[in-house]
Amino acid sequence: MKKYTSILKYSAISLSVLMAVGAQASEADDFVAMAKAKVQAATVPYTEWDGPTTGPKAEAGKTIVFLASDMRNGGVLGVSNGVQEASIWTGWSVRVLDGQGTVSGRTSAFNQAMALKPDGIVLGGFDVKEQAAAIETAASQGIKIVGWHSASKPGPIPEKNIFSNITTDADDVAEIAALAAIAESDGKAGVVIFTDSAYSVAIAKSDAMADIIKQCTGCTLISVEDTPLSDTSTRMPQLTTSLLQRNHGKWTHSLGINDLYFDYIGSSLNSSGLPMDELPRNLSAGDGSQSAYARIRANFNQTGTVPEPLNLHGWQIVDELNRAFAGVDHSGFSTPVHLVTPKNIQFDGGDQDIFDPDNKYREHYRAIWK
């Protein structure tokens, strides 16, 4: 009888273990299915205009300065081009100053901008915390300030004198990049994340990506590598070789807060001697540079990017500055997250190696400014 009771107890324990394992497996499958569904939704063409349709007429004759954190950054360059294009339609004069990727360079560029006494300043990739004193001085002189990637969230930052910060929500961008790695790997990704702690928006993205990967029970977060964007050309080749040596067989995916990391990862990957199916697949949570588009189109060294509509953001910056000049509220517009892959790269400007939505945003903004 005792033996029979022991067997029953053992069977009950085994059943409970099996049920727990089954529940965990089901939960893991559900998470991967959710990842695939969200990734699919983020890849559809962006053809509908969901931005503002009303606002003030263009305040003609304004002078603005676009302060670029680093014009080598494809995102900053793309936004500056959009600002200059849109300003033709508002009748504004635009001066671009390059911070050249260093704190001292950005501080110098800000001082130059102040000397020009513009009506407005655009912070092109400047972190609001880094240049807080200069921003406060500019605001005290009546200069209107709009940021691009100046913080992790879109919208006004009144405590920092920013009329509006233009960005796709960093959490959304990070989430879809991380989910893409999970979806591609069927929930078995081994991930290295590349970030730059000099920028709060970068840390927000990398932290969010790490959190998503940790939620995937079959995935592994191998490491988070903090390496400056300004030093990618010198640091990434050796760092890549070192990571391959330490993590061969485990490293399946890279997640970068910017495409720039993957401009300099390829040489080390391609010279490693490893077959293609043993090299990590690279996904970027940001910008959508021309070189990234070329890699994605070839499905070589990069499988996806979560680009921002850089030219559209330039037009949005001009519209937000115009609202600031007119003394009205910000538009409240924030562009939705979008993932570019080899399967949808032909849409929304992909044939020109940019994410330029087919939603007629130029016509909508010009209609407002008239």
Number of C-alpha atoms within 10 A of each C-alpha: 6 7 8 9 10 11 12 12 12 12 12 12 12 12 12 12 12 12 12 12 12 12 12 13 14 12 14 17 17 12 19 24 16 14 23 21 13 16 24 15 13 18 18 14 18 19 13 11 14 13 16 15 13 12 20 16 16 23 16 14 11 17 17 27 25 25 26 28 25 23 20 15 20 20 28 26 18 23 27 27 19 20 26 21 17 23 23 11 17 20 14 19 15 20 15 19 21 20 22 18 20 14 15 11 17 23 17 16 22 25 13 14 21 18 9 12 16 20 19 24 27 26 26 29 24 26 20 22 13 16 16 13 12 15 23 15 13 23 17 11 13 12 21 25 25 27 29 26 26 26 24 22 19 21 21 19 17 9 8 16 20 22 21 26 26 28 25 25 20 25 19 17 26 29 24 27 30 30 24 30 29 27 22 18 17 16 24 20 27 23 27 23 24 24 24 19 15 16 21 18 24 25 19 19 28 29 16 19 29 22 15 19 23 13 12 21 17 18 20 20 20 19 15 18 16 15 17 17 24 17 11 17 15 10 16 24 19 15 16 17 17 13 15 19 11 10 14 14 12 19 22 24 26 25 30 28 29 28 30 25 26 25 19 18 22 19 16 17 20 13 9 14 10 12 9 12 8 14 20 23 23 28 30 32 29 24 25 28 26 18 17 29 27 20 20 23 22 12 15 15 23 28 24 29 30 30 26 28 26 28 26 24 24 26 25 26 26 27 27 27 26 24 21 21 17 14 10 12 13 18 18 13 16 18 19 15 23 25 28 29 20 17 13 14 23 15 20 21 14 19 14 14 19 25 28 22 21 14 16 13 22 15 9 15 22 17 13 15 17 11
